[in-house]
Amino acid sequence: MTVLILTCKQDVTADMVVAELHERGVPLVRLDPADLPGEVALSGEYVRGDFHGHLTVGGRLLSMSALRSVWIRRPGEPAAHAPDPSAWLTAEAGQALYGTLYSTGARWMNHPCAAAQARFKPWQLHAAHRSGFAVPPTLITTFPRIARQFAAQYRDIVVKSATGPPRDDQPTTLPTTRLAPDTDFTAVTAGPTLLQQYIPKQADIRLTSVGGRLFAARKAATRGQVDGRYDTAGAWEPTEIPDRITRAVHEYTGLAGLAYAAFDFAEDTEGTWWFLECNQGGQFGFVELHTGQPIARSVASWLAGTAP
């Protein structure tokens, strides 16, 4: 049985898992949906209730009936590398590739339908509350009056992007920024704005869940830090996970249907872990390199079907 990895060619995190799978002798195929059609070819046949699917990449033929698992890491947009790319061709290639893979009995890390839902920050906040996390009071609005009321109530707040930084690093990238309560919120009418109570933190926490196995890392925050993504000082270190957080993570991943998830928390001065977001496809390579935690090995074990 074969593991299928959907990612781009320049993906160091995927390289770590590939090395683990090779060490175990687990057959795998790695391909980028951007190479379909072209380097990647596909066929799916549906006749009298039977399904037969095949993929080829690099001259290697893969029967979809032999798929053990599918790991979606950082795939390119279908048909992006085609000689004449178009929105229509992208839609057709995506339909063909993912539609046929959905027809298999393989298990997913993560299934695209679950991943699509999990990307929405408003849904994350709702699921986090249901799961038992501590979640900072949050508002998403285009009403200036409601924004002013929120700021007056919580006084020390931040504005942040609901979607995270854009892939192309445009100048519209919005780091998490503190706002004064007397800020003029007239501009929220131009687009949905996410406001959140500021959490004075003593550390950033990254918790990685792999098939129910949890790895947590902690990095001390600099004084007055707002957005830990832009703070390169300090190192990540392994840290213990409170029982309450363990239960909430399992509840959240169950609600979301996620086999893999990367959680970000702000640890306040009293030691409470405040939920900030859950990235269903978040990086783990930097954490493993700092802490030595065997995250890549755990991903490989899950994909190979040998995880506890």
Buried (B, 14 or more C-beta within 10 A) or exposed (E): EBBBBBBBEEBEBBBBBBEBBEEEEBBBBBBBBBBBBBBBEBEBEEEEEEEBBBBBBEEEEBEBBBBBBBBBBBBBBBBBBBEEBEEEBBEBBBEBBBEBBEBBEBBBBBBBEBBEBBBEBEBBBEBBEEBBBBBBEBBBBEBBEBBBBBBEEBEEBBBBBBEBEEEEEEEEEBEBEEBEEEBEBEEBEEEEBBBBBBBEBBBBBBBBBBBBBBBBBBBBBEEEBBBBEEBEEBEBEBBEBEEEBBEBBBBBBEBBBBBBBBBBBBBBEEEBBBBBBBBBBBBBBEBBEBBEBBBBBBBBBBBBEEBE
